[in-house]
């Protein structure tokens, strides 16, 4: 079960003026489940995106990038689950474009004003006829208060829907930020998460929105990992509808910082929810790395710990075999690391220093901490002032079962 995570209360998900959402059961892969989502944006909305760096990126990712580059204004997003439309060659591109054409026709907009997204099984043809057949139902139930259904419609192996909202005041106007995300396995982002959509009704200039999404993703979705695999379909989209009534944020001033921090808070909540709902997860771990020469080497150490199957399985078993963490730190690729300066903590308990076990550490205390559902691993490198945090989960028997049986 997810670690300290429950489905959001639909009443807590605040409408974003200028953003409507509609869903359908299109039977893309399985019957009787929400698996198709349309988001319609008001004219003048600004959109920014970041995407997977996997070279086998999915057809919808390719089309999204093309449409963002050439469109006069994005007016709709289309998301299907059950099929990733990845590893599908030219045929996959044609099917992604066909879905855009169909939605554009229903909404009376241009094809390149639609951004397509897919998630699910890789290397199988997208059943575009089912997607197209489900679009009228999506359009029919479009509404600004449909965020809870939207969060459910983008789920695959997720157990819990992921969504949250926040409001702040900018220039005397109330501004809303609401986001949804999906992801449970194959999570190790490189500029994005599996699928995430965050919308605000603030008015934001396009260059400022582009800067904002880069800041946000590096402090949220680029700080998580479930299993070290980067998906072919990872995408994060940030939308600013401009309907809140604030003066357009055109520079990185105080209003920009206030909105940026609100969006980052929503994104971090969604990112952590993905890890808490990691496939088979029983533990949520925060890996804090301090005292590095720069943030990059702190992240390198954090990911070395978070990706280690030996570390992750030890946490699942609540086995304080903590030499595995030291081994991961030493294998992080820092050639001049002085291990005698490294300190390791579980929560606030000192485990290792001076190159070995701390004299005060007792294994029974380590086991007690590791039995908790939430644990902080803190590594002090003793090399500088930089720091970074990574969020991850353990590996359980269920992770293997879920991924072994994924297509059945």
C-alpha positions, -999 to +999 in steps of 0.1 A: +000+000+000+011+036-005+032+051+023+012+076+043-007+086+011-044+088+005-065+100-024-071+137-024-105+150-013-121+163-045-134+193-027-097+203-019-089+205-057-096+241-067-107+250-102-083+270-123-101+297-143-096+291-180-088+253-177-115+228-183-111+190-180-131+161-194-127+124-191-140+091-206-138+054-205-124+047-239-113+011-233-078+018-246-065-013-229-090-024-202-127-019-198-146+000-171-118+025-162-112+061-168-084+062-194-088+093-215-085+129-205-089+162-224-079+196-210-092+226-229-074+259-223-088+294-228-074+316-256-042+333-246-030+306-223+007+301-220+022+266-219+057+253-211+069+217-211+099+195-202+103+160-214+122+127-211+157+126-222+153+089-232+165+086-268+137+062-275+112+089-265+075+081-274+057+094-305+035+118-284+066+134-269+080+140-304+047+156-315+044+176-283+077+192-289+069+200-325+035+216-316+050+236-288+077+249-312+054+260-340+019+266-326+004+301-323-011+290-289-018+257-273-055+252-267-058+216-256-041+186-241-051+150-248-039+121-225-045+084-229-035+056-205-030+019-213-007+024-242+025+044-244+027+047-282+065+043-277+088+022-298+062+024-326+081+042-353+065+063-380+032+046-375+032+058-339+037+094-350+008+091-375-015+078-348-005+105-323-012+131-350-045+115-359-057+118-323-047+155-323-067+160-356-097+144-341-097+165-309-090+197-329-120+190-351-143+187-321-130+219-304-127+240-336-089+246-332-058+238-353-042+204-351-009+219-338-028+235-309-032+201-293-006+184-272-008+146-271+004+124-242+003+086-237+013+062-210+012+024-206+027-005-224+056+002-248+060-011-283+024-017-290+003+002-316-019+029-301-056+019-307-063+054-321-098+044-331-107+039-294-092+072-285-111+090-312-143+073-302-139+084-266-133+121-274-169+132-277-176+120-241-145+139-229-157+171-246-192+166-233-182+166-196-156+194-198-156+214-166-133+235-144-142+214-113-132+181-128-096+177-114-104+146-093-117+127-122-087+139-143-062+126-117-079+092-119-080+092-157-042+094-161-034+065-136-018+032-147-002+011-120-008+039-095-029+028-065-038+064-054-046+094-076-023+123-071-035+159-071-032+190-049-040+228-050-027+260-034-038+296-035-018+328-030-024+365-035-005+384-062-011+421-066-043+419-046-057+390-068-062+355-056-042+331-078-048+293-079-024+266-086-037+230-091-018+200-104-021+163-111+005+136-118+008+099-124+036+076-118+045+046-097+073+027-114+099+034-141+106+067-123+140+083-125+133+117-142+157+136-164+139+169-168+104+156-160+083+130-144+061+103-160+031+126-165+024+158-147+002+188-154+002+219-133-021+249-141-024+284-127-048+312-136-020+337-131-009+359-161+027+350-169+049+359-199+061+330-219+099+335-212+091+337-175+070+306-176+099+287-193+123+298-165+098+289-139+093+253-151+130+247-151+133+259-115+103+239-104+113+206-120+148+206-106+134+210-071+106+184-074+103+158-101+141+157-107+146+148-071+127+115-071+135+079-081+116+046-077+138+022-096+164+042-117+146+037-150+137+067-171+105+063-190+101+069-227+071+092-221+081+114-191+064+148-195+056+178-173+035+206-185+030+240-168+000+261-179-008+297-171-043+307-183-040+344-174-075+346-160-067+357-124-067+394-131-031+400-120-007+422-140+013+399-163+044+386-145+071+396-171+102+396-150+117+375-122+105+399-094+087+394-061+055+383-078+075+357-099+091+343-067+058+340-049+042+321-078+073+301-085+074+289-049+037+281-049+041+260-081+072+243-066+053+234-035+025+218-056+051+200-077+071+187-047+039+173-032+030+155-064+066+142-068+067+128-033+033+113-039+047+093-068+074+079-046+050+072-017+029+052-043+060+035-058+052+000-070+052-022-040+066+005-017+065+001+021+090+028+031+095+064+020+131+076+023+146+110+021+182+110+012+199+142+023+235+148+012+254+177+028+289+191+027+295+186-010+316+207-033+286+214-055+250+203-058+258+180-087+280+157-066+255+157-038+229+145-062+253+119-075+258+105-041+220+107-033+211+088-064+239+062-058+222+054-025+186+056-038+193+034-069+211+006-050+190-026-050+210-037-020+201-006+000+165-006-011+159-043-002+176-038+032+152-010+040+123-032+029+135-059+054+142-033+081+177-048+082+203-023+094+229-036+069+241-001+067+275-009+052+255-010+019+250+027+022+287+034+027+294+012-003+270+032-024+285+065-013+320+051-022+307+040-056+292+073-065+321+083-087+338+110-066+374+101-072+389+123-045+364+115-018+381+113+017+360+086+034+375+096+068+355+128+065+322+112+057+294+109+083+263+088+080+231+093+100+197+075+101+173+102+112+194+120+139+213+088+149+251+088+140+259+055+123+293+060+108+323+084+109+361+083+105+358+056+079+338+031+099+311+024+125+305+052+151+314+041+186+279+052+198+260+033+172+240+002+183+224-021+157+192-024+177+188+014+173+193+011+136+167-016+133+142+005+153+146+035+129+144+012+098+111-002+109+095+033+105+075+039+073+094+072+068+132+074+072+158+101+066+193+090+055+217+119+059+252+118+045+278+145+053+306+145+028+329+171+046+340+187+013+321+220+011+288+237+017+265+223-011+236+200-004+208+181-022+178+159-013+165+129-031+132+111-024+129+073-029+113+042-017+122+006-009+120-026-031+095-052-019+084-085-033+054-067-048+076-045-070+088-077-088+053-091-090+038-059-104+065-055-131+067-092-139+029-093-146+025-058-160+012-068-194-012-094-179 
